[in-house]
Amino acid sequence: MSISDNQPHEGQTQLRLRQLEADIEAAQHGHSAADFLAAIVESSDDAIVSKSLSGVITTWNKGAERLFGYTADEAIGNPITIVIPPDRLNEEPAILARIQAGERVDHFETIRRRKDGSLIDISLTISPIRDGTGKIIGASKIARDISERKRAAERQELLLREMHHRVKNLFAITGSIITLAARTAKTTADLAAGMKDRLMALSRAHEMTLPSLNGETATGAPETTLFQLLSNILAPYERDGANRWQLIGDDIDISGTKITNFALLFHEFATNAAKYGALSIEEGKLEIAATMKGEILEIVWLESSGSPQAALEPRSIGFGSRLEQIISQSLGVDIARDWMPNGLSIRLFVPRGAIGD
């Protein structure tokens, strides 16, 4: 047999080998794709769970283990209600009814319970699972942790409310300053100069209550003292170079990380005094005394010759009161008020740890 007689036979063999390799590669690709899909589900940061139409868990990925705290062995075979708080149990029948009707539930925000009992905000996407004939046999759930997003939304809402509160207060304080300045100014030039100085002082005091963009205190100083802080906040309420307020006692350092909270707290006191109390009338006086007693700093904020009506009738709880509660709780400060016929006394009991680092 010649060499040329062997060539057609070898060509057919090579063709068959290539076809066989192609078939093997295709089969391997199909197997790898399934494995790859399973790996995606297993390694997903989201919780991916399947359940029967009776609500029994059938699969449970690593994301579900991380999110809810149950291992797959603990979860599979148990009802999905193990992660539903008692006050949310009515959600499950409604979800199953929609799934049995062939509906898909998109981005359903709710609350679920971890193994340790803690609650978590999640977003659920739920889809029907069908068999080969198209019959619905269960449901798949993808749960995503949205706790941080919810906290961010709450912080934004609090910030917007605080901005609204501040703007209203600034207008009220400005009106009070104008009224007081007009009583003592002899000329329009005196009124303009006095108002400019007071408004600039008010601006500086306001800046102390705002954190900078990099999270440090707005003053840029690593620390200040209690009396320096109070002097900046109360500067807008000076009259003809004489203070309507007096600081006595122990002047202590306040660390930079605590300045903003204390500035907000005293700014709220000063705002209320300027709107309703001693700083709202010309003859009003404010005395602030600080005394260090062991590990506790006692601060007494005493307003006198204020409006009797404002002194006798505590204001309703508004955003300012809520802000004060939040700050005092974060600092661990106890605050006690005593309304008197001619003024107001506020006592603060401040732990040493709340003042400095």
Secondary structure, DSSP 8 states (H G I E B T S, - for coil): --HHHHHHHHHHHHHHHHHHHHHHHHHHHHHHHHHHHHHHHHH-SSEEEEEETTSBEEEE-HHHHHHH---HHHHTTSBGGGGS-GGGTTHHHHHHHHHHTT--EEEEEEEEE-TTS-EEEEEEEEEEEE-TTS-EEEEEEEEEE-HHHHHHHHHHHHHHHHHHHHHHHHHHHHHHHHHHHHHH-SSHHHHHHHHHHHHHHHHHHHHTTSB-TTSSBTT--SEEEHHHHHHHHHGGG-BTTB-SEEEEE---EEEHHHHHHHHHHHHHHHHHHHHTSGGGSTT-EEEEEEEEETTEEEEEEEEES--HHHHHS-----HHHHHHHHHHHHHT-EEEEEEETTEEEEEEEEEGGGT--
